[in-house]
Amino acid sequence: MGVRLGIEALKSPLNYDTAMTLLLRHALDTLGAVATAGDTYDAMRKTEEIWWTNQKSLPSRKILMKRYFSNDLYLLPWLIPDDTYKQSPARLPRPSDGLNSIYELRIYLNYHFPVHSLFDNSYHKYITQNDFQIMVNYIENEVRIEQFKKKSKKKQHNPPSK
């Protein structure tokens, strides 16, 4: 969404900051975003320990508890549990691959990046947006393994009663 808004802001006769502010405000209104800081904090409290945790310090990959892995043509945002607005989620079309002809995002890798696990020991100096699906699949698998380990630990600590 950010790339699409950025492209629209660049096409606008307004200066970039003004155009982006207006476009972003319109996008958030269209999506039904909350209006006040209080509503934002309330939504954060409702999703704490469901989508994220404050038990971990930044930076940590363990802050997020729920991740969006769907590869459908549309993104369906999650709704806040017990949301007082009871609205249906807005279906967001996934950006087309046409953006690949406009830009290339390069992320240069360091020793923390699991290159060998992701790319079958082939040499990679950097990754691009074309590698994202490989990374999403890897992360999804890691999350499943972590969830399985947590469930196994719980079963060991709480054996079924007879």
C-alpha positions as CSV (number, residue, x, y, z in Angstrom):
1,M,0.0,0.0,0.0
2,G,2.8,2.4,0.8
3,V,4.4,2.0,-2.6
4,R,1.1,2.7,-4.3
5,L,0.4,5.7,-2.2
6,G,3.9,7.0,-2.8
7,I,3.4,6.7,-6.6
8,E,0.1,8.6,-6.4
9,A,1.8,11.3,-4.3
10,L,4.6,11.7,-6.8
11,K,2.0,12.1,-9.6
12,S,0.2,14.8,-7.6
13,P,0.6,18.5,-8.4
14,L,0.9,19.0,-4.6
15,N,4.3,18.8,-2.8
16,Y,5.0,15.2,-1.8
17,D,4.4,15.6,2.0
18,T,1.0,17.3,1.5
19,A,-0.1,14.8,-1.1
20,M,1.0,11.8,1.0
21,T,-0.7,13.2,4.1
22,L,-4.0,13.6,2.2
23,L,-3.7,10.2,0.5
24,L,-2.8,8.4,3.7
25,R,-5.7,10.1,5.5
26,H,-8.1,9.0,2.8
27,A,-6.7,5.4,2.8
28,L,-7.1,5.1,6.6
29,D,-10.6,6.6,6.4
30,T,-11.5,4.1,3.7
31,L,-10.2,1.2,5.8
32,G,-12.1,2.4,8.9
33,A,-9.1,3.2,11.0
34,V,-9.7,4.5,14.5
35,A,-9.8,8.2,14.9
36,T,-8.2,9.0,18.2
37,A,-5.1,8.1,20.2
38,G,-7.4,6.7,22.9
39,D,-9.0,4.4,20.4
40,T,-5.6,3.3,19.2
41,Y,-4.5,2.4,22.7
42,D,-7.8,0.6,23.3
43,A,-7.3,-1.5,20.2
44,M,-3.7,-2.2,21.3
45,R,-4.9,-3.4,24.7
46,K,-7.5,-5.6,23.1
47,T,-4.9,-7.3,20.9
48,E,-2.2,-7.6,23.5
49,E,-1.2,-11.3,24.1
50,I,-3.2,-12.2,20.9
51,W,-1.3,-10.4,18.1
52,W,1.7,-9.0,20.1
53,T,3.3,-9.1,23.5
54,N,4.9,-6.4,25.7
55,Q,6.8,-9.1,27.6
56,K,9.7,-8.9,25.1
57,S,12.1,-5.9,24.7
58,L,12.8,-4.3,21.3
59,P,14.4,-5.4,19.1
60,S,13.0,-8.8,19.2
61,R,11.2,-11.0,16.7
62,K,9.1,-12.5,19.5
63,I,7.0,-9.3,20.0
64,L,4.6,-10.3,17.3
65,M,2.5,-13.3,18.2
66,K,0.4,-13.5,15.0
67,R,1.7,-13.1,11.5
68,Y,-0.1,-12.8,8.1
69,F,1.1,-15.5,5.7
70,S,-1.8,-15.7,3.2
71,N,-0.9,-15.5,-0.5
72,D,-4.4,-14.9,-1.7
73,L,-5.2,-12.2,-4.3
74,Y,-6.8,-10.2,-1.5
75,L,-5.6,-9.3,2.0
76,L,-8.2,-9.6,4.7
77,P,-7.2,-7.5,7.8
78,W,-7.8,-9.1,11.2
79,L,-10.5,-7.5,13.2
80,I,-10.0,-6.4,16.8
81,P,-11.5,-8.9,19.2
82,D,-14.8,-7.7,20.7
83,D,-14.6,-4.6,18.5
84,T,-17.4,-2.3,19.3
85,Y,-17.7,-1.2,15.7
86,K,-18.5,-4.8,14.4
87,Q,-17.5,-3.9,10.9
88,S,-16.5,-6.3,8.1
89,P,-12.9,-6.2,7.1
90,A,-12.0,-4.3,4.0
91,R,-10.7,-6.6,1.2
92,L,-7.4,-5.1,0.0
93,P,-6.2,-6.2,-3.4
94,R,-2.7,-7.5,-3.3
95,P,-0.4,-5.3,-5.4
96,S,0.3,-6.6,-8.9
97,D,3.7,-7.6,-10.0
98,G,3.7,-4.5,-12.2
99,L,5.5,-2.6,-9.4
100,N,8.6,-4.8,-10.1
101,S,9.2,-2.8,-13.3
102,I,9.2,0.4,-11.3
103,Y,11.6,-0.4,-8.5
104,E,13.9,-3.0,-7.0
105,L,14.4,-3.2,-3.3
106,R,17.8,-4.6,-2.3
107,I,18.6,-5.7,1.2
108,Y,22.3,-6.4,1.6
109,L,22.8,-9.4,3.8
110,N,25.0,-9.9,6.9
111,Y,26.0,-12.9,8.9
112,H,22.7,-12.9,10.9
113,F,20.6,-13.7,7.8
114,P,20.0,-17.4,7.3
115,V,21.1,-17.4,3.7
116,H,22.1,-21.1,3.6
117,S,18.7,-22.2,5.0
118,L,16.8,-20.1,2.5
119,F,18.8,-20.4,-0.7
120,D,20.2,-23.9,-0.7
121,N,23.8,-22.8,0.0
122,S,24.0,-20.6,-3.1
123,Y,25.8,-17.3,-2.7
124,H,23.6,-14.3,-2.2
125,K,25.1,-10.8,-1.5
126,Y,21.6,-9.3,-1.3
127,I,18.0,-10.2,-1.7
128,T,15.2,-8.4,-3.6
129,Q,11.4,-8.3,-3.4
130,N,11.5,-11.3,-5.8
131,D,12.9,-13.3,-2.8
132,F,10.2,-12.3,-0.4
133,Q,8.0,-15.4,-1.0
134,I,10.9,-17.7,-0.1
135,M,11.4,-15.7,3.1
136,V,7.7,-15.8,4.0
137,N,7.7,-19.6,3.5
138,Y,10.8,-19.9,5.7
139,I,9.3,-17.7,8.5
140,E,6.0,-19.5,8.3
141,N,7.8,-22.8,8.8
142,E,9.8,-21.4,11.7
143,V,6.6,-20.1,13.4
144,R,5.0,-23.6,13.0
145,I,8.1,-25.2,14.6
146,E,8.1,-22.8,17.5
147,Q,4.3,-23.3,18.1
148,F,4.8,-27.0,18.0
149,K,7.7,-26.8,20.6
150,K,5.5,-24.6,22.9
151,K,2.6,-27.1,22.7
152,S,5.0,-30.0,23.4
153,K,6.4,-28.1,26.5
154,K,2.9,-27.5,27.8
155,K,2.0,-31.1,27.4
156,Q,5.1,-32.1,29.3
157,H,4.3,-29.7,32.1
158,N,0.6,-30.5,32.2
159,P,0.2,-34.3,31.7
160,P,-3.4,-35.4,31.1
161,S,-5.2,-36.4,34.3
162,K,-6.5,-39.9,34.6
